[in-house]
Amino acid sequence: MLRFLPILLLLVISVSSMATTIKSVRLSQSSATTRLVFDLSEHANYHLFTLQNPERLVIDLKNIQRPKLLDLPDLSKSPIHTIRYGQRDTSTLRVVLDLKKPLQANSQTLTRPHRLVIDLYDASIPSTAIAKVEKTSPVVEKIKVQPPLTIKAVTPRPPPTKRNIIIAIDAGHGGQDPGALGKNGTKEKTVVLAIAKRLAKLVDAEPGMKAYLTRNNDTFVSLRQRIKRARQHNADMFISIHADAFKNHKAKGASVFVLSERGASSEAAQWLADKENAADLAGGISLEDKDDLLASVLLDLSQTASLEASLEVANTVLSGLKRVGNVHKKQVGSAAFVVLKSPDIPSILVETAFISNPTEERKLKSSSHQNKLARAMMSGIRNYFQRNPIPGTITPQQHIVSRGDTLSMIAQRYQVSMVQLKSNNNLSSTQLNIGDVLLIP
């Protein structure tokens, strides 16, 4: 039973809240200037410097969340060879521009909307001339006025089809494996399946989301098969639900786990050795035609992104569980659970309570408590994908009410009217409650 495995490592650093995200990167060129624009969700605090041999421009962005996948502009006709980015430390995202030749750079931030604008000039242009150009040329989007054209009727191209976000929900144990047993005979496999089904209903009711249950009845599914089923259904997140047990019947509270570094390392070795996995990474990345070093690097990048995402969603789920009742661990734990070892799907394991505690055993059998646990997990899932939308998925804009929020402040933030907000959310007054989810028009 997984609950008896020792915890290999306790996480002592919680994920800091990084409000700013890079929404897109754009590039435009004139005869003398190349302009790179980073569209941001909030104001950017940054530091810029150059390096030589080879020529590089480095931008350190403070408190900006590392994007899972950034759609970069075409650089083929620009003086920029490549754009690379990665987490320099826990609070700094480093963006590196590999340049084809020495260039001078000027930068500034703009608001409404928030942007970081970087202008690249040929190093032979005097800095005084650059300053003169900047004084006389405000930073605006350039619009080319074209002469009148004869418009031909064309068939409009249909908008690209967007898909749902898939949440794989894994009810632990099943079939001949009952899991832990409560003092009054309650089986872990039974209560976690009930919770999983309640969570699936909440996910299916969420616009743009769809649930997949790795088991929806009392059947046994091996740990590896659970991961395989989630991958076959293109899951964007994996949540395994369990109930803890301990010889001390007074032990109580929920816990949330992610994969430990040791577990990730052992899984990476198995993936690289197993040819069946060679073409199985998400995003269409195949390891089959890569040399050992490159395959190892690609797998490491995938695992790093997955673990970072897992830790973020684990913290939001744990915050929700704290509002439901006691938590056994105040921080997210990490262990080498097999069921968490997908290298490219954010995965967490939730120990909902101690079934060995008679009081918590009664709660786990209660439909109202099962609903509370499911809602707490749903809140974490929703919060994660609001902060980390996946390109190509249906992501309706929502706002979760927090302490200090007012309807007028929310309306101003999203540049909509209070009347629209009230109408869109069937509100009869301006009164809000913490945790309310508002759909933004």
C-alpha positions in Angstrom: 0.0 0.0 0.0 1.5 3.4 -1.1 0.6 5.1 2.2 3.3 3.1 4.0 6.2 4.3 1.7 8.5 6.8 3.5 8.5 10.4 2.4 11.9 10.9 0.7 12.0 14.6 0.8 9.9 17.4 2.3 9.6 20.5 0.2 10.6 23.5 2.3 10.3 26.1 -0.4 6.7 27.0 -1.4 6.0 28.2 -4.9 5.9 32.0 -4.9 3.0 33.8 -6.6 4.3 35.1 -9.9 1.6 37.3 -11.3 3.3 38.3 -14.5 3.2 36.2 -17.6 4.5 36.6 -21.2 1.5 36.5 -23.4 3.3 36.7 -26.8 6.5 37.8 -28.5 6.3 40.0 -31.7 9.0 41.2 -34.1 9.0 44.0 -36.7 11.8 45.5 -38.8 12.7 48.7 -40.6 15.8 49.5 -42.6 17.8 50.4 -39.5 16.0 48.9 -36.6 14.7 45.6 -35.4 12.0 45.8 -32.7 11.2 42.9 -30.3 8.0 43.4 -28.3 7.1 41.2 -25.3 3.4 41.4 -24.5 2.9 41.0 -20.8 0.1 40.6 -18.3 1.6 43.1 -15.9 4.5 45.6 -15.6 7.9 44.1 -16.2 10.9 44.5 -13.8 13.9 43.6 -15.9 17.7 43.9 -16.3 19.3 43.9 -19.8 23.0 43.4 -20.7 25.1 42.1 -23.6 27.8 39.4 -23.9 30.4 38.8 -26.6 32.1 35.8 -28.3 29.4 34.9 -29.3 27.3 38.0 -29.5 24.3 37.8 -27.1 21.7 40.0 -25.5 20.5 38.8 -22.1 17.2 40.0 -20.5 16.6 39.0 -16.9 12.8 39.3 -16.1 11.9 39.4 -12.4 8.8 37.7 -11.0 7.8 36.4 -14.4 6.4 32.9 -14.7 8.3 30.5 -17.0 6.0 29.8 -20.0 5.4 26.2 -20.8 5.5 26.9 -24.5 6.2 30.3 -26.1 5.2 30.9 -29.7 8.3 32.7 -31.1 8.3 34.9 -34.2 10.0 34.1 -37.5 13.7 35.1 -37.1 15.0 34.0 -40.5 15.3 37.6 -41.9 16.3 39.3 -38.6 19.7 39.8 -37.0 18.6 37.4 -34.3 19.7 33.8 -34.7 17.7 32.2 -31.9 15.7 33.1 -28.8 16.2 30.9 -25.7 14.6 31.1 -22.3 14.8 29.3 -18.9 14.5 29.8 -15.2 17.7 31.4 -13.8 16.5 31.1 -10.2 13.2 30.9 -8.4 12.2 34.4 -9.2 14.0 35.3 -12.5 13.3 34.2 -16.0 16.3 34.6 -18.3 15.7 35.3 -22.0 18.8 35.1 -24.3 18.9 36.5 -27.9 21.7 34.9 -29.9 22.7 37.6 -32.3 24.2 37.2 -35.8 26.3 40.3 -35.4 27.1 43.0 -32.7 24.1 45.2 -32.1 23.2 48.1 -29.8 20.0 47.8 -27.7 17.6 50.3 -26.2 14.6 49.2 -24.1 11.6 50.6 -22.4 8.3 49.5 -20.9 4.8 50.6 -21.9 1.4 50.2 -20.4 -2.2 49.8 -21.6 -1.4 47.1 -22.5 1.8 46.2 -20.7 4.8 45.7 -23.0 8.6 45.4 -22.9 10.0 47.0 -26.1 13.6 46.3 -27.2 15.0 48.1 -30.2 18.2 46.6 -31.8 20.4 48.9 -33.9 23.5 48.2 -36.0 26.6 48.9 -33.8 27.9 51.3 -36.5 25.1 53.8 -35.9 26.2 56.5 -33.4 24.4 56.5 -30.1 23.5 60.2 -30.5 21.7 59.3 -33.7 19.7 56.6 -31.9 18.7 59.0 -29.2 17.5 61.5 -31.8 15.4 58.9 -33.5 13.8 57.8 -30.2 13.0 61.4 -29.2 11.2 62.1 -32.5 9.6 58.6 -32.9 7.2 57.6 -30.1 6.8 53.9 -29.6 3.5 53.1 -31.4 2.3 50.2 -33.5 3.1 51.0 -37.2 0.2 51.0 -39.6 0.9 51.0 -43.3 -1.6 52.9 -45.3 -2.2 51.1 -48.6 -3.9 52.5 -51.7 -7.5 51.4 -52.4 -7.6 47.9 -53.7 -10.3 45.9 -55.6 -11.7 43.5 -53.0 -12.4 40.1 -54.3 -15.1 37.9 -52.6 -13.4 35.1 -50.7 -14.7 32.3 -48.5 -13.8 33.2 -44.9 -11.5 30.6 -43.3 -13.2 28.9 -40.4 -11.7 29.6 -37.0 -9.3 26.9 -35.7 -11.1 24.2 -33.6 -10.2 24.4 -29.9 -10.1 21.4 -27.7 -11.1 20.7 -24.1 -8.5 20.5 -21.3 -8.4 16.8 -20.2 -8.1 16.0 -16.5 -7.2 12.4 -15.7 -8.7 11.4 -12.3 -7.3 8.3 -10.8 -9.2 6.5 -7.9 -6.6 4.5 -6.1 -6.7 0.7 -5.7 -9.8 -1.3 -6.9 -10.8 -4.9 -7.5 -8.7 -7.4 -5.5 -6.8 -4.5 -4.0 -9.1 -2.9 -1.4 -6.4 -0.4 -0.1 -6.6 0.5 3.5 -9.4 -0.6 5.8 -11.0 1.7 8.4 -11.8 0.5 11.9 -15.5 0.1 10.9 -14.7 -1.8 7.7 -14.7 1.1 5.2 -12.6 0.2 2.2 -10.3 2.8 0.7 -11.0 1.7 -2.8 -14.7 2.5 -2.3 -14.5 6.0 -0.8 -11.8 7.3 -3.2 -13.9 6.1 -6.2 -16.9 8.0 -4.9 -14.7 11.2 -4.5 -13.2 10.7 -7.9 -16.6 10.5 -9.5 -17.8 13.7 -7.8 -14.6 15.5 -8.9 -15.3 14.2 -12.5 -18.8 15.8 -12.4 -17.3 19.1 -11.4 -14.6 19.0 -14.1 -17.2 18.1 -16.8 -19.4 21.0 -15.6 -16.5 23.4 -16.0 -16.5 25.2 -19.4 -13.6 23.9 -21.6 -12.7 20.9 -19.4 -13.4 17.2 -19.6 -12.7 14.5 -17.1 -11.3 11.0 -17.7 -11.5 8.3 -14.9 -8.7 5.7 -15.0 -11.3 3.4 -13.5 -15.0 4.1 -13.1 -15.9 0.9 -11.3 -14.5 -1.7 -8.8 -11.7 -3.1 -11.0 -8.0 -3.5 -10.5 -5.7 -1.3 -12.7 -1.9 -1.6 -12.4 0.0 1.6 -11.5 1.8 1.7 -14.9 -1.5 1.1 -16.7 -3.1 4.1 -15.0 -0.4 6.4 -16.4 -0.7 4.7 -19.8 -4.5 5.3 -19.9 -4.0 8.9 -19.0 -1.5 9.4 -21.8 -3.8 7.6 -24.3 -6.5 10.1 -23.5 -4.1 13.0 -24.0 -4.4 14.2 -20.4 -3.2 17.6 -19.4 -3.2 16.9 -15.7 -3.2 13.7 -13.6 -4.7 13.5 -10.1 -4.5 10.3 -8.0 -6.9 10.1 -5.1 -6.2 8.0 -2.0 -6.9 7.7 1.8 -4.0 7.4 4.2 -3.6 5.0 7.1 -1.3 4.7 10.1 -1.0 2.5 13.2 -1.7 5.5 15.4 -5.4 6.0 15.0 -5.1 9.7 16.1 -3.2 10.6 12.9 -5.4 12.9 10.8 -5.5 15.3 7.9 -5.1 15.5 4.2 -1.7 15.5 2.3 -0.7 16.3 -1.2 2.4 14.8 -2.9 4.4 15.3 -6.1 7.2 13.2 -7.6 10.6 13.4 -5.8 13.8 14.2 -7.6 15.0 10.6 -7.0 11.8 9.2 -8.5 12.2 11.5 -11.5 15.8 10.4 -12.1 15.0 6.7 -11.9 12.1 7.2 -14.3 14.2 9.1 -16.8 16.7 6.2 -16.9 13.9 3.8 -17.6 12.5 5.9 -20.3 15.8 6.3 -22.1 16.4 2.6 -21.9 12.9 1.5 -23.0 12.5 1.8 -26.8 8.8 1.6 -26.5 8.8 5.1 -25.0 11.1 6.5 -27.7 8.4 8.3 -29.7 5.9 8.8 -26.8 6.7 12.2 -25.4 3.9 14.7 -25.5 4.1 17.5 -28.1 5.3 15.1 -30.8 8.9 15.0 -29.6 10.5 11.7 -30.5 13.6 10.4 -28.7 14.0 7.5 -31.1 16.2 9.4 -33.6 18.2 11.4 -31.0 21.6 10.6 -29.7 21.9 9.6 -26.0 22.9 13.1 -24.8 20.2 15.0 -26.7 17.5 12.5 -25.7 18.6 12.9 -22.1 18.4 16.7 -22.3 15.0 16.7 -24.0 13.6 14.3 -21.4 15.1 16.5 -18.6 13.4 19.6 -20.0 10.1 17.8 -20.2 10.4 16.5 -16.6 11.5 19.9 -15.2 8.5 21.6 -16.7 6.1 18.8 -15.6 7.5 18.9 -12.0 7.2 22.7 -11.8 3.6 22.5 -12.9 2.9 19.6 -10.6 4.2 21.6 -7.6 2.2 24.7 -8.5 -1.1 22.8 -8.8 -0.3 20.8 -5.7 0.0 24.0 -3.7 -3.3 25.3 -4.9 -5.0 22.0 -4.1 -3.5 21.9 -0.7 -4.7 25.5 0.0 -8.2 24.3 -0.9 -8.0 21.3 1.4 -6.9 23.5 4.3 -10.3 25.2 4.0 -12.1 21.9 4.2 -10.4 20.7 7.5 -7.2 19.5 9.0 -4.1 18.9 6.8 -1.5 16.4 7.9 1.3 18.2 6.2 1.3 22.0 5.9 3.5 21.8 2.8 3.4 19.7 -0.3 5.4 16.5 0.1 7.4 14.6 -2.4 7.9 10.8 -2.8 8.8 8.3 -5.6 5.2 7.2 -6.2 5.0 5.1 -9.4 1.7 6.6 -10.4 3.2 10.1 -10.5 6.0 9.2 -13.0 4.7 10.5 -16.3 7.5 12.8 -17.5 5.3 15.2 -19.4 1.9 15.4 -17.5 1.7 17.5 -14.3 0.8 14.8 -11.7 -0.2 15.0 -8.0 -1.4 12.5 -5.4 -3.9 13.5 -2.8 -4.3 11.6 0.5 -7.8 12.9 1.4 -7.7 11.8 5.0 -6.7 9.1 7.4 -9.2 6.2 7.0 -7.5 4.6 10.0 -8.9 7.5 12.2 -12.5 6.6 13.1 -13.6 10.3 12.9 -12.1 10.8 9.5 -13.4 7.4 8.4 -17.0 8.6 9.1 -16.3 11.8 7.1 -14.9 9.9 4.1 -18.2 8.0 3.9 -20.2 11.3 4.1 -21.5 12.6 0.7 -21.2 16.2 1.9 -17.6 15.7 2.9 -16.8 14.0 -0.3 -18.3 17.0 -2.2 -16.1 19.4 -0.1 -13.0 17.4 -1.0 -13.9 17.4 -4.7 -14.6 21.1 -4.7 -11.3 21.8 -3.0 -9.4 19.8 -5.7 -11.5 21.5 -8.5 -10.6 24.9 -7.1 -6.9 24.0 -7.5 -7.3 22.7 -11.0 -9.3 25.8 -12.1 -6.7 28.2 -10.5 -3.8 26.5 -12.2 -5.2 26.6 -15.7 -6.4 30.2 -15.3 -2.8 31.1 -14.6 -1.4 28.7 -17.2 -3.7 28.5 -20.2 -2.8 25.9 -22.8 -2.7 27.2 -26.4 -5.4 25.7 -28.5 -7.8 24.9 -25.6 -11.1 26.4 -24.6 -10.2 28.8 -21.8 -13.1 31.1 -20.8 -11.8 34.1 -18.9 -12.8 33.8 -15.2 -11.9 35.7 -12.0 -11.9 34.1 -8.6 -12.9 36.6 -5.9 -10.2 37.1 -3.2 -10.1 39.2 -0.1 -10.5 43.0 -0.9 -12.1 42.5 -4.3 -15.1 44.6 -5.3 -17.2 44.4 -8.3 -16.1 47.8 -9.5 -12.4 46.9 -9.1 -12.9 43.7 -11.1 -14.8 45.5 -13.8 -12.0 48.1 -14.1 -9.3 45.4 -14.2 -10.9 43.6 -17.1 -12.2 46.8 -18.8 -15.9 45.8 -18.7 -18.9 47.4 -17.2 -20.4 46.5 -13.9 -23.7 46.0 -15.7 -22.1 43.4 -18.0 -20.5 41.6 -15.0 -23.8 41.4 -13.1 -25.7 40.2 -16.2 -23.1 37.6 -17.2 -23.1 36.1 -13.7 -26.8 36.5 -12.8 -25.9 38.8 -9.9 -28.7 40.7 -8.2 -26.4 42.9 -6.2 -22.7 44.0 -6.0 -22.0 41.8 -3.0 -19.3 39.2 -3.5 -18.0 36.3 -1.5 -14.4 35.1 -1.3 -14.0 32.1 -3.6 -16.8 33.2 -6.0 -16.0 32.5 -9.7 -17.0 35.3 -12.1 -17.2 34.8 -15.8 -15.7 37.8 -17.6 -17.7 39.0 -20.7 
